[in-house]
Amino acid sequence: MIFPHIPWRIIFSDKFIATFTLVLFNILFVPIEQGAFSVVKIGFMGICPLIFFAKKPIVTKAFMLGALYWIVCYTLSLVKGEIRFSTLGFLGMHLIMYITYFSFIVKGTFTLDYFTKILKYLILAYGIVLIGQQLCVLVGLRNMPLLNLQNQFFLSITKLPALTLEPSHSARILTFAMLGYLRCLEMAKGHTIIIKDLFDKEHRVVTILFLWCMLLMGSGTAFVGLAALSLYFITRKTAIYIIPMIIGLFFIGHTLEIRQMNRAVALAQAASTGSTEEMFEAEGSGASRFAPVLNAITKTDVTQLETWIGKKSMEKDKYWWKRTDTKIYDQYGLIAFIISLVFIYSCVIRHFFSIETLLYLILLGFTLGNIYYAWGCLMIMTGVTYFQKICIENDTIRISQHNNSIKQ
């Protein structure tokens, strides 16, 4: 077999490394990486400090806030006498990886067109791989390494992992990738994207494969992501047909007894009661992500020391995620949580009241977790936010130049 020759200067270029970083954390190739704690990803994060210093390092806000967050987490863990590499060590590695990626972004490594193409081809790759997996399962093939199938225990025609470890991971990444794609198109065209735009010749295949993945890979998280993304298209003019369309899709899914959709609906109904116990009874997996947020809003006691520095037993409690009384900041406390939000809204998300915030809340749990897909999603939004700021700056310059020409 003849492999294509790639010059070393391209491999060591800023664009290649930044692209590799973004793609690596938005996929997981099971035959090589095996699990969420991938040797490939860990190895790459291990060399990120070398890459950072070799590529003309700059002190960015991601560097300052990321370092501050890790130091605070380390100090609080030290005070509580609970330090494990599997938490603090991996957190530090993810942060230095993100800081390296962020430095490439702010240096202008990507153009808007190139970044849009990365998201486009990422969505296409997910769709093509999923269809290949579905065809394999239909003919009885459960072990096809090239298509990310390795006889996983959950495999069926209605539950396939696409390009990650499991369907729910793919759903999160695809939701953020599609929102990022919409934002990029919006900036390129200079107006809000409507549904009709997504079905024109240029974007039709991307849209169809995205919907194919979200509806057919077998993830309740996908239906939650679709519901959140639909908010992008709802305006006063479009609400009259988009809202009934959404209701109709959920009604069809319920009628056809699509199990993953029913799980999402059951969780939403339980969440409306405000009871975390009912949420866990309705859908334990989803509740483990939403309940800590709800508890933080309704049960925070600022007079307790552990509220600010975190619970002492968190490092040793292997089943904390099953408990109905956990809060989003239990691990390191409210101080670290506040710093993490400053980090997110300085580097990753531009506006607090936005669809990005909603996705960060319902799909990533409003935290900085030690899981690959979370950082992959954050890197997608980081690129989007960078280009949004560039567009605003360019608009400001054009307005200023126009005003000056009028005065002259």
Secondary structure, 3 states (H helix, E strand, C coil): CCCCCCCHHHHCCHHHHHHHHHHHCCCCCHHHHCCCCCHHHHHHHHHHHHHHHHCCCCCCHHHHHHHHHHHHHHHHHHHHCCCCHHHHHHHHHHHHHHHHHHHHHHCCCCCHHHHHHHHHHHHHHHHHHHHHHHHHHHCCCCEEHHHCEECCCCCECCECCCCCCCHHHHHHHHHHHHHHHHHHHHHHHCCCCCHHHHCCCCCHHHHHHHHHHHHHCCCHHHHHHHHHHHHHHCCCCCHHHHHHHHHHHHHHHHHCCCHHHHHHHHHHHHHCCCCHHHHHHHCHHHHHHHHHHHHHHHCCCCCCHHHHHCCCCCCCCCCHHHCCCCCCCCCCHHHHHHHHHHHHHHHCCCCCCCHHHHHHHHHHCCCCCCCHHHHHHHHHHHHHHHHHHHHHHHHHHHHHHHHHHHHC
